[in-house]
Amino acid sequence: MKTSTAHNQAQTGFETIFVALGPSDHDRIDRLAEKVIDLAGPSGAQVVLGHVFTKEEYAERREMLNFGPHSEVTPDVVAQRFDVVRDIGEHLDTADIDYAVRGGLGEYSQGIADLAEDEDADLVVVGGRKRSPTGKAVFGSTAQEVMLSAHCPVTFVRGDAE
């Protein structure tokens, strides 16, 4: 028996799932895609793929993509051309999951939390790797900071240990 999308959303509670993506997510694209498909598929949730750039990274990416310094290119457009975003988008296309792409500027963890809140996300999915407590203290953890600052629940998808 086929159930309606509204009924499925009521069961899972997800209308919008925000997936935080960064350059280090290459090693976990398959795992991230699998988790997002498992969560979004049954509920018919909208998926938002998000990437936050520092101002320097944004300028470098614009230049690499041959956008002039005065052309009106938004972070959304640059994020759409980001390889990690395209890779997970291919998985979602194959699974017939609707998605949008959002880009942001600023500090990674707060920028991710802000984009997710702007999208009124019901869930944030973030990837990471296992680190020792010392590694977290020395290098920080964007995923951990997102978990602490997001306005909604966060699902952590661990990549291979490095």
Steps between C-alpha positions, in 0.01 A plus 500: 500500500642838399490774763498871437809718537327699776434177692862387455628838617283477808651160580864602451464869584728607213392754245848646440833325551812717477822322402819685594776432249867594495815416309594220741173315434633319191574186704144476629281604205353150466420479872353850510286432192378169640399660830327793331312270261394280794369806686351705215360224281221371728391849605530674164705765677670779310879469524724805507868447424701778662859614487653794684803681360736732679536829311843389375371160383207667327730737311729209401206286382355786298835546331543124436153494343593798278251740655631855483550695822212733412256240367188450710547142614340387823639244743210274390633495141856429612379223736309336211829461317683354804600139426382352831157660449479368144606150612234465767248663266557216252411246770184693586403531133534123461275448804250759368544723806430871449773733617619858489847644546589784734831673547606728778787721605663507840632272769416137424305374799298814567443548127363146473275552801376831355427351155314209659292740707433721194370189322285411804665156506354230720829310498864575418721223365872556542799281424818460697768265607593339826750708692667464832406748773843661451440530125170675565660737748790587269324507163138563602208322346262674264254213538508530879447876482205451262347250743525755778371800305233357267138590574384144426624142542824404326590161353873428487629275222851376568745444220788259506740555789816677398 
